[in-house]
Amino acid sequence: MKRFWVIVGVVAVLALGALGEDKSSELKFLVVKDYNGKPVRNASVILHPLRKDGKQDRGGFQLKTDLDGKTSFEGVPYGKLRVQVLARGFQTFGEDYEIHQPTTEITVKLKQPTGQYSIYEDKQNDKKDDKSQEEK
């Protein structure tokens, strides 16, 4: 039974190819620094297909940017795609795209991390301030 569905899948792919419809895109990425526009080299660009309900599907690809902050991938099927970009020293970027043309160019501007806040840090600092006031 499993073999039957594999054969059906192959026939369906061949039938779509015979119709002359190219349903895949070449994705071109440029990853730059938000504050000065300079390229970010060796950034990880991760591609995840999305199902029709918007949930992330299994599988995916990871690409790395070159010295010019560029990377590309051919053969991405039309549809929804989640793109994540990770690079040391920058905030993680994530966005969903609808791929529907033969070539898609995406520019990602990575931001520097912002300060983190914690209620615990504030309480500790308050205690230190109270002790120093008592000593005076």
N, C-alpha and C positions, 0 to 999 in steps of 0.2 A: 504494500500500500504506500509506503514511504517513497519507494522508487517511482511510483505513478505520479506523485505530486512533484517530484524533482523534474520528471519529464515534462509535465504540464508547465512548470515554471520556465524551463528552457525554451519550450515552444512559444510561450507568451513573449519572452524577451526577443526571440528571433522575429516574431510577427511584428512587434513594435519597430524593430530595426528595418524590416522590409517596407514599412510604411514611410520611411524616410524622416521620421520625426526624431529630432535630437533633443532629448529631454534631460540634458545635463549641462552644467555650467563650469566654466573655469573661474575659480575664485582667486583674486589677487589681493593680498594684504600689504598694507604699509603701517608699521607701528612706530609712533613717534612720541617724544616727550611733550606733554601738554604745555609746559611753561616756555619751551624754546623751539619746538618743532624739529629737534634733532632726532635722528633714528635711534631706535632701541634694538641693539643686536642681541641675538640669542634668546629672544622672548619666545615662550611657548604659546602657540596658537592652537587651541583645542576645538575641534568641530564635533558636535553631537547632533545627529538627526532627531527631529521631533515628530511624534505621532500627531494625528489630526486633532486629538484632544489636548494638545499642547504639552504633553508629558514627554520627558526625554526618553528616547528609544535606546536600545542596546547598541553597542558598537560606537565607533567614532574614530577620529584621526588626530594625531598630534603633529604639528609642524614647528619648525624653528626658523626664526628670522635670520637673515644674513647680516653682513656689516652695514648694509644700507637700510636695515629695518624691514626688508621685504621678504615675502614668501608667497607661494602659490600652490594651487592644487587643482588638477583637471578631473572632470568626471563626476562632479558633485550633482546628484539627482535634484531635479526641481522639487521644491517644497519648503517646509519650515526647517530652519537650521539654527542651533544655538552655538554661539561663538564665545569662547572664554580666552582671555589673554592674561598670562602670568609672567611677571618679570621681577627679578630681585630688586628691591628698593622702590617698588611702585604698587599702587592699589590694584587689586584684581579687577579686570574689566569683564563684563558679561552682558550680552545682548542677543535677542532672537531676531533672525532675518527671514524674509520670504524670498527664496531664490527662484527667479522666473525668467531669466534671460541668459543668453549664451556666455556672456562674460560679466562678472560682478566684481567691482573694485570696492574694497572696504578699507577706510583709514581709521585707525584706532589711536586715540590720544590718551596716553597713560598719565595718571596724576600721581603726585607724591603722596605718601600716606599722611593722614591727619593724626593729631594727637588723640589718645584714647583716654576716656574718663571713667572713673570708678567711684562708687559711693564709699568704698572702703578706703581709698586713698585720702579722701576728704576727711573722714573720721580720724584717721591716723594723724594727719597734719593738724587737726583741731586739738588732739590730745597733746601733741608736742608743744603747740602754742600755749595751751593751758598750763603745762608744767613750767615752761619758761616764765610765764607770768607769775606763778606762785613763788619761784625762786627769787624774783626781784623784790 
